C-alpha cells in the first residue's frame, strides 16, 4: 500500500501517525483531509495516548531511580523472581523451626556467600511486592489470626519471609508436627478466631474441673472408651484403604517398564469434614509420578465414605499433610505435598462437600529437578 504525501491512510492509525510525522508533525485539519476517511480525532487520541504512556514510563524511571541499588545488589537482582503484585493468597509452612511465607523464586545460590546474601536481602527489600512488616491474615489448624511478615531469606530455591504471630503459632512452628497455613493479605486487622473443630478445641475450665472430680477408675474407663473408639475407626479406615488399593490395581500402566515399577502410597489426616473425621488418599504410581491413579475419600465415624474429585492443576500425586479451615466456612480443607514428574510443591485444597470436589486454593514452596 502506498501512502500519500500528507494524508493518512484509510482506517490505519499507525499509517496516520507516520503520515503526520512526514508532514512535519502537523495534525490533519478538522474533519480529515479531503479524500481521507480517518477523522482527526483518531490521530489526536493516539497522540494523547502516546503522551500518557511516555509520562507513565517516566514515572517508572523516577521510581526506579529513587530506589537505586548498590552494584552488588544490582548484580543479584536479575535472579529474583517474585509473585505477581496482585497475588493475595499465599502458602505458609514451617521450615527449620520457623513459619515461612513463600513469595518467589531465587535462581542463584547465596547461602554460602555472605556478600551475595547481603546483596540479596538489599535487593529483596527494594523489589519485593510485599514490603517488610506487612500484615497477613493466617488460617491454620487452631483458627485464624493476624501475623507480620518480616525479614527475607532463601529456602530451597525459594524467596521466603518469616511470619511472626501468637505464642501458640510460634510454638507450633518450632514443633515436630508439620504446619501448613493459608496467608491472605490483610487490609485491616481482624480479631483472632478459634477453631470450631471438636478435634482441636481445647477443653474449657468447666470440662477441666469436671475431670478433676472424677475418680482414677472413672478417668481410666473414659480413656479406655476413647481408645476403643479410635481403634475401631482406624480399623475402618484401613479397610477403606485396602478397598481403594484393590480398585486402583484393576488398571494397568501403559508400558511394561512402568508396570515393573508400580507402588502404592497412602496418607491420611484428621479433620472436621462435615460428619466425616478422616481424609484418606490412596495412589497407584509408576516411575517418577509418570503414571498415577489416585483416589481421595472422606470417612465418617459410622463408616460412611464420600469420594471427592481432586483438581490440582498440573500435580498428579498427593500426600496429605494436615487439615485446617482455610476459608472459614466451617469445613476443614487439606494441605498436601503434591508431586508430578520431576517437580513438586505444597498445595492447599478446598473441600466442597456439595460438589464433592477438592479444588486448589493456593500453592507454594515449589521445586524442580533438571
C-alpha positions as CSV (number, residue, x, y, z in Angstrom):
1,X,0.0,0.0,0.0
2,X,1.4,3.4,-0.9
3,X,0.7,6.4,1.3
4,X,0.0,9.9,0.0
5,X,2.5,12.6,0.9
6,X,0.5,14.3,3.6
7,X,-2.9,12.4,4.1
8,X,-3.2,9.4,6.4
9,X,-4.2,6.1,5.0
10,X,-7.8,5.0,5.4
11,X,-8.6,3.2,8.7
12,X,-5.0,2.7,9.7
13,X,-4.0,4.5,12.9
14,X,-0.3,3.6,12.6
15,X,-0.2,5.0,9.0
16,X,-1.9,8.2,10.2
17,X,0.9,8.8,12.7
18,X,3.6,8.0,10.1
19,X,2.0,10.4,7.6
20,X,1.6,13.1,10.2
21,X,5.3,12.8,11.1
22,X,6.1,13.0,7.4
23,X,4.2,16.3,7.2
24,X,6.2,17.9,9.9
25,X,4.2,16.6,12.8
26,X,1.1,18.6,11.8
27,X,-2.3,17.1,12.6
28,X,-4.9,16.8,9.8
29,X,-7.4,19.5,9.6
30,X,-10.7,19.1,11.4
31,X,-12.9,16.6,9.6
32,X,-9.9,14.9,8.0
33,X,-8.1,15.7,4.7
34,X,-10.2,15.6,1.5
35,X,-10.4,12.1,0.2
36,X,-9.5,10.6,3.6
37,X,-12.0,8.6,5.7
38,X,-10.0,8.9,9.0
39,X,-11.2,11.7,11.3
40,X,-8.7,14.0,13.0
41,X,-9.9,12.9,16.5
42,X,-8.4,9.5,15.9
43,X,-4.9,11.0,15.4
44,X,-5.5,13.3,18.4
45,X,-6.4,10.3,20.6
46,X,-3.4,8.4,19.5
47,X,-1.2,11.4,20.2
48,X,-2.7,11.9,23.7
49,X,-2.3,8.2,24.5
50,X,1.3,8.3,23.4
51,X,2.0,11.3,25.7
52,X,0.2,9.5,28.6
53,X,2.3,6.4,28.0
54,X,5.5,8.4,27.9
55,X,4.6,10.1,31.2
56,X,3.9,6.7,32.8
57,X,7.2,5.4,31.7
58,X,9.0,8.5,33.0
59,X,7.3,7.9,36.4
60,X,8.5,4.3,36.5
61,X,12.1,5.5,35.7
62,X,11.8,8.1,38.5
63,X,10.6,5.4,41.0
64,X,13.4,3.0,40.0
65,X,16.0,5.8,40.4
66,X,14.6,6.6,43.8
67,X,15.4,3.1,45.0
68,X,18.8,2.7,43.4
69,X,20.6,-0.5,44.3
70,X,24.2,-0.9,45.1
71,X,26.3,-2.6,42.5
72,X,26.4,-5.9,44.3
73,X,22.6,-5.9,44.9
74,X,22.1,-4.9,41.3
75,X,24.1,-7.9,40.1
76,X,21.9,-10.2,42.2
77,X,18.5,-8.6,41.3
78,X,18.1,-10.4,37.9
79,X,17.9,-13.7,39.8
80,X,15.0,-12.8,41.9
81,X,11.5,-13.7,40.6
82,X,8.7,-12.6,42.8
83,X,5.0,-13.4,42.8
84,X,2.6,-11.1,40.9
85,X,1.8,-7.9,42.7
86,X,-2.0,-8.6,42.6
87,X,-1.5,-12.1,44.2
88,X,-3.3,-12.0,47.6
89,X,-3.5,-15.7,48.8
90,X,-0.1,-17.4,49.6
91,X,1.0,-20.6,51.3
92,X,2.9,-20.5,54.6
93,X,4.7,-23.6,56.1
94,X,7.0,-24.4,58.9
95,X,10.6,-24.9,57.8
96,X,13.7,-25.2,60.1
97,X,11.5,-24.3,63.2
98,X,10.2,-21.1,61.6
99,X,7.0,-20.2,59.9
100,X,7.9,-19.1,56.4
101,X,5.9,-17.4,53.6
102,X,6.7,-18.3,50.0
103,X,6.9,-15.1,48.0
104,X,9.0,-16.0,44.9
105,X,11.8,-18.0,43.3
106,X,15.6,-17.5,43.7
107,X,17.8,-18.6,40.8
108,X,21.1,-18.0,42.5
109,X,22.7,-19.9,45.4
110,X,23.6,-17.2,48.0
111,X,23.7,-19.4,51.1
112,X,27.4,-20.0,51.3
113,X,28.5,-16.4,50.3
114,X,27.8,-13.8,52.9
115,X,28.4,-11.0,50.4
116,X,25.8,-12.4,48.0
117,X,23.4,-12.9,50.9
118,X,23.6,-9.3,52.0
119,X,23.1,-8.2,48.4
120,X,20.1,-10.5,48.1
121,X,18.5,-9.0,51.2
122,X,19.1,-5.5,49.9
123,X,17.6,-6.3,46.5
124,X,14.6,-8.1,48.0
125,X,13.6,-5.2,50.2
126,X,13.5,-3.0,47.1
127,X,12.0,-5.3,44.5
128,X,9.6,-7.4,46.6
129,X,5.8,-6.6,46.1
130,X,5.4,-7.4,49.8
131,X,7.1,-4.8,52.0
132,X,8.6,-5.6,55.3
133,X,6.1,-5.5,58.3
134,X,3.2,-6.4,56.0
135,X,0.1,-7.8,57.8
136,X,-1.4,-11.2,56.7
137,X,-4.5,-12.9,58.0
138,X,-3.5,-16.5,58.7
139,X,-5.8,-19.6,58.7
140,X,-4.2,-22.6,60.4
141,X,-5.3,-25.6,62.5
142,X,-6.1,-23.6,65.6
143,X,-8.2,-20.9,63.8
144,X,-7.4,-17.5,62.3
145,X,-5.1,-14.7,63.4
146,X,-3.1,-11.8,62.1
147,X,0.6,-12.2,61.5
148,X,3.5,-10.0,60.5
149,X,5.8,-10.8,57.5
150,X,9.4,-9.7,58.2
151,X,13.0,-10.5,57.1
152,X,13.8,-12.1,53.8
153,X,15.6,-15.4,53.4
154,X,16.2,-18.1,50.9
155,X,15.0,-21.7,51.4
156,X,15.4,-24.5,48.9
157,X,15.5,-22.1,46.0
158,X,12.5,-20.1,47.2
159,X,12.4,-16.5,48.4
160,X,10.7,-16.5,51.8
161,X,9.7,-14.2,54.6
162,X,9.5,-15.1,58.3
163,X,6.0,-14.8,59.8
164,X,5.5,-13.8,63.5
165,X,2.2,-14.4,65.3
166,X,0.8,-15.6,68.5
167,X,2.9,-17.7,71.0
168,X,0.8,-20.8,70.1
169,X,1.6,-20.3,66.5
170,X,5.3,-19.8,67.1
171,X,5.4,-22.9,69.4
172,X,3.6,-25.0,66.7
173,X,6.2,-23.8,64.1
174,X,9.0,-25.0,66.3
175,X,7.4,-28.3,67.0
176,X,7.9,-31.6,65.1
177,X,4.5,-31.7,63.5
178,X,4.1,-30.2,60.0
179,X,2.4,-26.9,59.9
180,X,0.9,-25.5,56.7
181,X,-1.4,-22.4,56.6
182,X,-3.1,-20.1,54.2
183,X,-2.0,-16.4,54.4
184,X,-4.1,-13.7,52.9
185,X,-3.0,-10.1,52.6
186,X,-4.9,-8.1,55.2
187,X,-6.3,-4.6,54.6
188,X,-7.2,-4.3,58.2
189,X,-6.7,-6.2,61.5
190,X,-9.2,-8.8,62.5
191,X,-9.8,-10.3,65.9
192,X,-8.5,-13.9,66.4
193,X,-10.9,-16.7,65.5
194,X,-10.7,-20.0,67.3
195,X,-11.3,-23.3,65.5
196,X,-14.7,-24.9,65.7
197,X,-13.5,-28.4,65.0
198,X,-14.1,-30.7,68.1
199,X,-10.8,-32.5,67.3
200,X,-8.8,-29.4,68.1
201,X,-10.9,-27.4,70.6
202,X,-9.0,-27.2,73.9
203,X,-11.1,-28.1,77.0
204,X,-12.7,-25.2,78.8
205,X,-12.4,-24.6,82.5
206,X,-15.7,-26.4,83.3
207,X,-14.5,-29.5,81.5
208,X,-11.2,-29.5,83.3
209,X,-12.9,-29.0,86.6
210,X,-15.2,-32.0,85.9
211,X,-12.2,-34.1,85.0
212,X,-10.7,-33.3,88.4
213,X,-13.8,-34.6,90.2
214,X,-13.5,-38.0,88.5
215,X,-12.0,-40.9,90.4
216,X,-8.9,-42.6,88.9
217,X,-11.1,-45.6,87.9
218,X,-13.6,-43.3,86.1
219,X,-10.8,-41.5,84.2
220,X,-9.2,-44.8,83.2
221,X,-12.6,-46.0,81.9
222,X,-13.0,-42.9,79.8
223,X,-9.6,-43.3,78.4
224,X,-10.2,-46.9,77.5
225,X,-13.5,-45.9,75.8
226,X,-11.8,-43.3,73.7
227,X,-9.0,-45.7,72.8
228,X,-11.5,-48.3,71.8
229,X,-13.5,-45.9,69.6
230,X,-10.3,-44.7,67.9
231,X,-9.1,-48.2,67.3
232,X,-12.4,-49.2,65.6
233,X,-12.3,-46.1,63.5
234,X,-8.7,-46.7,62.5
235,X,-9.6,-50.3,61.5
236,X,-12.5,-49.0,59.3
237,X,-10.1,-46.5,57.6
238,X,-7.7,-49.3,57.0
239,X,-10.4,-51.4,55.3
240,X,-11.3,-48.4,53.1
241,X,-7.7,-48.0,52.2
242,X,-7.3,-51.7,51.2
243,X,-10.5,-51.5,49.1
244,X,-9.3,-48.4,47.2
245,X,-6.0,-50.2,46.5
246,X,-7.8,-53.2,45.0
247,X,-9.9,-50.9,42.8
248,X,-6.8,-49.0,41.6
249,X,-4.9,-52.2,40.8
250,X,-7.5,-53.1,38.2
251,X,-5.8,-50.5,35.9
252,X,-2.5,-51.3,34.3
253,X,0.3,-48.9,33.4
254,X,0.5,-48.5,29.6
255,X,4.2,-49.6,29.3
256,X,6.0,-52.7,30.5
257,X,8.8,-50.6,32.1
258,X,6.2,-48.8,34.2
259,X,4.4,-52.0,35.2
260,X,7.6,-53.2,36.8
261,X,7.9,-50.1,39.0
262,X,4.4,-49.7,40.4
263,X,4.0,-48.8,44.1
264,X,1.1,-47.8,46.3
265,X,1.2,-44.7,48.5
266,X,-1.4,-43.7,51.0
267,X,-1.8,-40.9,53.6
268,X,-4.5,-39.7,55.9
269,X,-5.2,-36.8,58.2
270,X,-7.8,-36.0,60.9
271,X,-10.2,-33.1,60.5
272,X,-13.8,-31.9,60.5
273,X,-15.2,-32.5,57.0
274,X,-18.9,-32.3,57.8
275,X,-19.8,-35.6,59.5
276,X,-16.5,-37.2,58.3
277,X,-13.5,-37.0,60.6
278,X,-10.7,-38.5,58.3
279,X,-9.4,-37.7,54.9
280,X,-7.7,-40.5,53.0
281,X,-5.7,-40.5,49.8
282,X,-4.5,-43.7,48.0
283,X,-2.5,-43.5,44.9
284,X,-1.0,-46.0,42.5
285,X,2.2,-44.7,41.0
286,X,4.7,-45.8,38.4
287,X,8.0,-44.2,37.6
288,X,8.6,-40.7,38.9
289,X,4.9,-39.9,39.0
290,X,4.9,-40.5,35.3
291,X,1.7,-42.6,35.6
292,X,-0.6,-42.0,38.6
293,X,-4.1,-43.2,39.5
294,X,-5.4,-41.6,42.7
295,X,-8.5,-41.6,44.9
296,X,-9.4,-39.1,47.7
297,X,-12.2,-40.0,50.2
298,X,-13.7,-38.8,53.4
299,X,-14.5,-41.3,56.1
300,X,-17.1,-40.8,58.8
301,X,-17.0,-42.5,62.3
302,X,-20.1,-44.5,61.3
303,X,-18.2,-45.9,58.3
304,X,-19.8,-43.8,55.6
305,X,-17.4,-43.0,52.8
306,X,-17.5,-39.9,50.5
307,X,-15.4,-39.8,47.3
308,X,-14.1,-36.5,46.2
309,X,-12.7,-35.4,42.8
310,X,-9.3,-33.7,43.1
311,X,-8.5,-30.6,41.0
312,X,-4.9,-29.5,41.5
313,X,-3.7,-28.2,38.1
314,X,-0.5,-30.0,36.9
315,X,0.3,-32.1,40.0
316,X,-0.6,-35.7,39.7
317,X,0.1,-37.3,43.1
318,X,-0.6,-36.1,46.6
319,X,0.2,-36.9,50.2
320,X,-1.9,-35.3,53.0
321,X,0.0,-33.1,55.5
322,X,-2.7,-31.6,57.7
323,X,-6.3,-30.3,57.8
324,X,-7.5,-26.8,58.7
325,X,-10.3,-24.5,57.8
326,X,-8.6,-22.3,55.1
327,X,-11.7,-20.3,54.0
328,X,-13.6,-20.0,57.2
329,X,-16.7,-21.9,56.0
330,X,-16.7,-24.4,58.9
331,X,-15.4,-27.3,56.8
332,X,-11.8,-28.3,57.0
333,X,-9.6,-28.1,53.9
334,X,-6.4,-30.1,53.3
335,X,-2.8,-29.3,52.8
336,X,-0.9,-31.7,50.6
337,X,2.6,-32.5,49.4
338,X,2.0,-32.6,45.7
339,X,4.3,-34.1,43.1
340,X,4.5,-34.6,39.3
341,X,7.3,-35.8,37.1
342,X,10.5,-34.2,38.4
343,X,8.6,-31.4,40.3
344,X,6.5,-30.8,43.3
345,X,5.3,-28.3,45.9
346,X,2.9,-27.7,48.8
347,X,-0.7,-27.0,47.9
348,X,-3.9,-26.2,49.8
349,X,-7.1,-27.8,48.5
350,X,-10.6,-26.5,49.4
351,X,-13.1,-29.2,50.3
352,X,-16.5,-28.6,48.7
353,X,-18.9,-31.1,50.2
354,X,-21.9,-30.2,47.9
355,X,-19.9,-30.6,44.7
356,X,-17.8,-33.4,46.2
357,X,-14.6,-31.8,45.0
358,X,-11.2,-30.7,46.3
359,X,-10.1,-27.6,44.4
360,X,-6.7,-25.9,44.6
361,X,-6.7,-22.7,46.5
362,X,-3.0,-21.8,46.6
363,X,0.4,-23.4,46.1
364,X,3.9,-22.7,47.2
365,X,7.4,-24.0,48.0
366,X,7.7,-25.5,44.6
367,X,10.8,-27.4,43.5
368,X,12.0,-28.9,40.2
369,X,14.7,-31.3,39.2
370,X,16.7,-30.7,36.0
